[in-house]
Amino acid sequence: MNFFSRCACLCVSLILLTSQVWAQTISRIEVRGSERVEIETVKTYLPVRLGDPVDQEVLDRSVKALYATGFFADVGIKEANGILIVDVVENPVINKVVFEGNKKIEEAELSQEIRLRPRMVLTRTKIQSDTARLYQIYKRSGRFSAQIEPKLIKLDQNRVNLVFEITEGDITEIKGIRFVGNRAFDDGDLRSVLSSKEDRWYRFLSTADRYDPDRLAFDQELLRRFYLKEGYADFRILSAVAELSENKENFFMTFTVQEGPRYRISNALIHSTIRGFDSSYLKEELTFKAGSWYNAEEVEESSDALVIGLERRQYPFVRVSPDIKKNRQNNTMHVIFNISETRPQFVERINVQGNVRTMDKVVRREFEMTEGDPLVKSQLAKSEQNIKDLGYFESVEIKRRPGSAPDKTVLDVKIAEKSTGELSLGAGFSTNDGPLGDIRLRERNFLGKGQDFLAAATIAGERTEFDLSLTEPYFLDRDISASLDAFHITRDLQDESSFDQRRSGGGFSFGYPLSEKLRQNIGYRIEQNEITDVNASTSRFIRDQEGERITSAVTHRLNYTDLDSTLFPTEGITGWFDTEYAGIGGDANYISGRLGVKTYYPVTKKIVLSALSEVGAITGISDEEVQIHERFYLGGSTLRGFESAGVGPRDTSTNDALGGNYFYRGSVEASFPVGLPEELGIKGHTFTDFGSLWEPDDEIGAEIADKTSLRASAGVGISWRSPLGPIRFDYALPYLDEDFDETENFRFSFGTQF
């Protein structure tokens, strides 16, 4: 063994000897400072036991183990002559958690966000975590200047009260949105694309002017879609920055973009690999032509239109893949739609997500297919529109994902519920009668079952009306609607016809589909009608009808609907044919009918033209005369510019409206933007209404004015789809009328939601 080997062995021996001297074994463990936690419990957290050797590594691990329990604010461990001495300072226990200074956000909401609760052990880490959570709440509400300071109030028995002192501050709003690098569109055009908005006085009911990081990310996607829609296929967002001002009161957002050139469509071709199929028939399905500017949305819409067109031609299982070839030299796009047959896909499962109060079946029954059926794109699109038309949800999105087998697809329906209760207030103004109003309480998704519940009351100087109804759209879980209703109406018609009327009754009805777009409704109605307070100066035609009358009638309705949306239609047609037969018991004997149609036509993407026409007739049975309360009346909302019952036969000696057995009416209206930000939901309207009402059953005498001549009016209006509900103002001037007609100029209505 050489000299160096002897030295190495000597060093190792010295280290082992030193280690044996230091590594004392533990003969006893002493725990000091523990009050709430049992001493034996503390010992169980230690990684060493009696008889174990102890060194610095063991002491370090023991300290970490005790800190990890969360029970102790301070830990010290040392060894002396085989005795392991453990000194601890316990963390306090929370007596209660208090919030001070919060006014805009309720204490209950803040409490739900934090994790600390009374009787829990308090640690510095938990305080920091909960403080960060509280900051997030205030940031989500737009208050980035909020200050939160946690404080501890010491009590006896190592207890504390945890107090979060909050200075909420003002809402941090978006003061400016600017763009860098944009040349094709000015800043105003691009701002209108974003969901984030600059602070303006009229956004007091909106939160779009509050900075939200998630909304900023969404805005970038909106910008990208906008430029791709306008033909800028090379568009890029270089940066999107939101800067908070030094006083933390305002945000300034800056988007740096690179637009690139604008592309045109050089050619649009359809290539099909389906054997024996002539793809030239599908060219009419394309929404664009060669020479037009490239539009990514139209390419996608054309792909969908081709799929639906193929489904109509009995090719339900096809794939349409657009192949876009870009020519950077002449800035053109060559688009080829490749059509190929695919393996049939079947719906494995339908998952409804996001519904809190709405039952799953309310959503599922709107699908045009069920689990196990083939997946057809046109039916899927119709199903999504059906769910949207319910009016129960802020947003509806159906996503497809692979199922458990290659030929199976899972449909995830993501919905966001909205308030379906409505508290509607209506009002009108008559040049003779002054203001009147009504209140309507409606829940369109009653108990989350999709039932429509209505309780309405009209309280005015001349009319009191109470209505109560309940409609089940899927009676016995079938596509059959069932309705029950009851009503009580008292009307002061002294000004119009010099009598008072009281109506009480109710009824029921059932509706079912005859085809995809045609429904039939059959019902029954019974009511007691009483004409009272007819004085001597009243028209003799009314005096003859004073008293009670029971009406027992069967009702029938055919309704045809082919609209792009039943809630906010912009294109399509709807029609109705109503008939009623009275004579199944009771005193009334008549048959009546109404036939109407309303169409919508989009002149441009923002201007919609609508046209309505309706005719009606009623006649007595078995020589019975039609009574005054059974006749038609025209005016008010049915013929703007004229009072309610302002048009038609009238007793000139008493100026009493008598109603008529025949009528027709029509309306043409254009709705258009008024130049204000689209987000406000304000639209302008121009309209003309026209119609006529004539021929009561009463024998025509010199005192009765009755003409079949056309009455017409024209006017303008403005509507606001406000967060509180729809508001509309109309001003109309009659330009065709008779001397005995009663006119009015101004009407308005408004509503709210809860």
C-alpha positions, 0 to 999 in steps of 0.5 A: 500500500503506497503513501496516498492509499494509507492517507485515504484510508486514514481520512475515511476512518476519521469520518466514520469515527466522527459520524459515530460520535455525532450520530447519537441515538434518541432516548427521549422526545420533549415537545414544548409550546404545544397547547391545542395539539396533543403532544403525542400527536406532534410526535407522530408527525416526526419522521424519527422514533426513540432509538433512532440515530439523529443527525442534521439531516434528520433535524431538517426533515423533522422541521419540514414535517411539522411545518407541513402540518399547517398547525405551527407558525414556528418550529425549532428542533435540537438534540442534547445528550440524546434528548430531542427537544421540539419547540413549537408555536401554534398557528392561531384558530380563526374565530370569524372572518369579517369583510369591511368596506365592501359595498358593490359586492355582497359579503356572501359572494366574497365568502364563497370565493375564499377557503378560510372558515371559522374554526380553521387553522390560520396560516400565512399561505392561506391568507395570501391565497384567499387575498389573491382570490378576492382580488380576482373577484374585483378584477372580474367586476372591473375594479382593478384599483381595489385594495385588500388588506388582511388584518388579524385581531388577536383573542384569548386561547390563541384565537383570531378574527380575520378581517379583510379591509377592502377599498373597492375603488371605482370601476376601471373602464376602457378609456381608449382602443387604438390600432396600429398598422391598419390601412384598409379600415379606420379605427372606428370600423375595427372598434365596432368588430370588438366585443370590448368597447370604449367607455361611453355614457350610454353604456351604463347598463353594459359591462362591455367597457370593462377590461376582461383578459378573456374578452381581449383574447376573444377580440383577437379572434373577432378581428381575425374573422373580420379580416378573413371575411373581407378578403385579407387572407394573410392578416396577422395580429402582431400584439394585443396589449392592455395597459393600466393607467398609473392611477389604476382608473383606466385601461388603454388597449392597443392592437398591432396588426399586419393586414397584408393584401386583399384577395379575390376569388379567381375561380370556384369549382366543385369536384365530386368523386361520387359515382354517377353524380353530376355536380353541376347541379350544385353550383346554385348552392354556392354563396359567391362567384368568381371575381368577388372578394374572398370571404372565409365565412362564405366559403364555410357557408357554401360548404354547409350549403353543399352538404345540405343540397346533397342531403336533399338529393338523397346523399346524406353521408358526404364530406365537402372539403374546400381546397383553397390555393393562394396565388400571391403574385396576382392576389387571387384565391382558387377554391375547389370544393371536393365532395366525397362519400363518407362512412355513415355517422350515427348519434351515440349520445347527446350531452346537455351542458350548462343547464342549471334550471332547465331540464335536459328533456326540454333541450333534447326534445327539440332535436330532429334526431335521437340517439342511434339515428343517422347524423344528418347536417341539415337536421343538426342545424335545424335542431340548433335553431329549434333550441335557440328559438325556445328563447331560454338561452343566451347562447347555444352551441352544438359541438361534435366529437368522436364516439366510442367507434369510428361510425359514432359521434357524440353531440355536446350541447353547450347552453348558457341560460338567461332570464325567462321571466318577464315583467312587461309594462305597456302604455298608449296615449289617446287624444281623447282618453289620455294614458293607459297601461297594463302589467304582464307577468310571464314565465316562459320556462316555468319550473324549468319544464318549458311550460309557459305561465302567464298572469296579466292585468290591465289597470286603466281608467276604462279597462280592467283585465285579469288573465291567467294561463298555462301552456304545456308545449309537450303534453304527455311527452309528445309534440302536442301543446295543451293550454288552460286559461281563465280571464275576467275583463271589465271595460268602460266603453262609454266613450266608444259605445256608451256601455260597460262590459264584463266578461268572465270565462276560460277554455282549453286547447290542444295543438299538434303538427300536421307537417314540419311547418304546419300546426293545427290547434283545436280548443273550446271557450266558454264565457259569460258576457254582460252589457251594463250601464246603458243609459237612455241616450245610448244608441238604440242598437246597443240598448237592444243588447243590454243584459247577459249572454253565454258564449260556448264556442269551439275554436280552430287554428291553422298556423304555417311558419317558415321563418329563419327565427321565430324570435327575431325573424328577418326572412320567411313567411308565417300565416294563420287561419282562425275559425270559431263556431259558437252554438254548442249550448249558450246564447250565441250562434255565429261562425267567424273566420280570420285569414292572415299572412306576414312576410319578412324580406331582408333588403340588406343585411341590416334593413328588413322589410315586413308586410302583413295582410289579414281579412276577417268575417263573422255571420250569425247562424239560424237568423241570429244577429251577431252581437256588438261584443262579438264583432270585429273592431279596428284601430289602435295597435291594429291600425296605427293612427286611429284610436282603438275601435276608431274605424268602422260603423258608428252611430252618428247621433251618439258617436258610439262605435258599433263594430263590424262583421267584415274587415281587412287590414294590412301593414308594410314596415321597414326596420333599419339601423339609425347610425348608433352603435349596433350594440345598443339595439336601437332601430328605426321604423317607417310604416304604413297601415291600411284597412277597413271595417264595415257592415254590422248586423243592425239595420242600416239607418240614417243615424249609422255611418258605415263605409267600406272606404279604405283608411290608411296612415303612415308613420315613423317609429323607434325601438330599443331592445334594452337590457330591461326589455323592448321599448317602442315609440310610434308616431302616425298620421292618417292620410285616408279617413272618414269624418266619423273616424276617431284618430290618434297620433302617438303610441308607445310601449315598454317592458322589463325582464327579471 
